[in-house]
Amino acid sequence: MSVTDTDTDILHFTERNALADLASVRRLEAVGFRAWPAASTQYDGSWLIRLNAGHPSKRLNSVNPLDPSDVRDMAVRLEKAAKRFADYGRPLLLRQTPLTPPALVALMDHKGWGHVGETAVMVADLSEPLTTDPDGLEHLPSRDVGRFVDARIRVSGDDPALKPGLTEIINAIIPEAGLFIFEDPDSGPTGVSLAIHDNDLAGVLQLAVAPQARGRGIGTAILHSSMRWARLRGARRVWVQAELDNDAASALYRKAGFSEVYRYIYRGPVAR
């Protein structure tokens, strides 16, 4: 994955996030961490350091500042974090959100840290019931974690070696989880999603549609099934995370009524 350090991109990202509601950001960050738990979590002040030896997900292997005023000994703390990441065989990554102290952003800029990707956290209202799918079927979640993980790996084309790590993550989720699998009798799994119900909020993660099944409305159907399941359990709003370079996913979520709350990027030292 390439790393870029375009000053203009960082400036636009920072300006957009300056308008975010920090209370909403804190709540969505908290439920996001519970929905996708890391094997190791440590705090350095208000910096949440998440690491996972069994899965390379950036969200599971990142420093997450949670208080814009926590700027004590930033350079020293970054050095300590880098040592922890090295012990796990991971590159140091810091997840920059609206909660990241501006002084820390300035320090990363000064050090010439690049950034990887840009993701929008989006929310939709669940106050109104969703209609059933056009085929009239009510899709129910599976309870079989192994079957879900196999389907997810097959649909997304991920490395099968990630199965133990992904299984560990899903088994560690404490809030109620709905494992959705869409299948074709002949070709096998066509789509998957993971819905997490956490009090009045719900998240939809890991949504993927097999390449040969795209363009048939499966993404919309599995998203709506996940949202209906969450609403029936008492969730009032649902959140997703959409990588901005994934035009199809962004269009799917916006069509379903999602609107952006804030964005985040990953930043790290650029190899020289």
Buried (B, 14 or more C-beta within 10 A) or exposed (E): EEBEBEEEEBEEBBEBBEEBEBEBBBBBBBBBBBBBBBBEBEEBBBBBBBBBBBBBBBBBBBBBBBBBEBBEEBEEBBEEBBEBBEEEEBBBBBBBBBBBBEEBBEBBBEEEBBBBBBBBBBBBEBEEEBEBBEEEEEBEBBEEBEBBBBBBBBBBEBEEEBBEBBBBBBEEBEBBBBBBBBEBEEEBBBBBBBBBBBEEBBBBBBBBBBEEBEEEBBBBBBBBBBBBBBBEBEBEBBBBBBEBEEEEBBEBBBEBBBEBBBBBBBBBBEEE
